[in-house]
Amino acid sequence: MIAAFAVVMGVSAQTAGHGTILELTGEVELKPAGASAFVSANPGDRVAPDTIVSTGFKGTAIIEAGSSVITVGPLTRLSFAEISSASDIEDLTVNLQAGRIRVDVKPPAGTRTNFTVQSPIATASVRGTNFEFDSRSLKVNDGKVSFRGARGMEVAVTEGQESYVGKDERVVQPSSVITSSLRPAAPVGTEFYGGTLTPPYAGGNFTVTPEY
């Protein structure tokens, strides 16, 4: 597993930030750090570090944090471990406890965003790409991602391809994404869900790193 970090000399001290819920559908709840219970979320709510975001069976949320947008699918639970920024760099770390998210990282020209997604069995570190991640499988919508399991060779997964880690902890060679018309219809706002999500199996450790 890897995590992406950047060291930039001469930048100002980093300041803590927060995410903002842009849109939501269905059941979406928040549990701020130190709170004893979840409360219903609403568009415009802030998501501070260590706040847990939880979606129901048909719940979805779109959260903006700096120059990144996270689309949270149904039956997903996550929290921000870090949201900080300096003059030309952002650091965001998401703890994905369960479920599936789509990440779109588009830093402005002259800046860098280090976005890390951590799950119980894997870490995905990205800068400037668009992909979908459920702690076992990877689908690349834009750019090129280096995909590695706990065993075996690193595999390049490019735009329009998907791959996953097999039971032998090796990455399966990427294949083209199935045309959306062949996939079951998904609820509005969850177009990247095409079928039933299965929980990751134990030992399916892997990392993904974008290539430039």
RADA-V244631 format. One line per field, one symbol per residue. ss: DSSP state (A for helix, B for strand, O for the rest). A space follows every 10 residues. Layout:
# RADA-V244631
ss->???
This chain:
# RADA-V244631
ss->OOOOOOOOOO OOOOBBOBBB BBBBBOOBBB BOOOOOOOBB OOOOOBBBOO OBBBBOOOOB BBBBBOOBBB BBOOOOBBBB BBBBBOOOBB BBBBBBBBOO BBBBBOOOOO OBBBBBBBOO OBBBBBOOOB BBBOOOBBBB BBOBBBBBBO OOOOBBBBOO BBBBBOOOOO BOOOBBOOOA AAOOOOOOOO OOOOOOOOOO OOOOOBBBBB BO
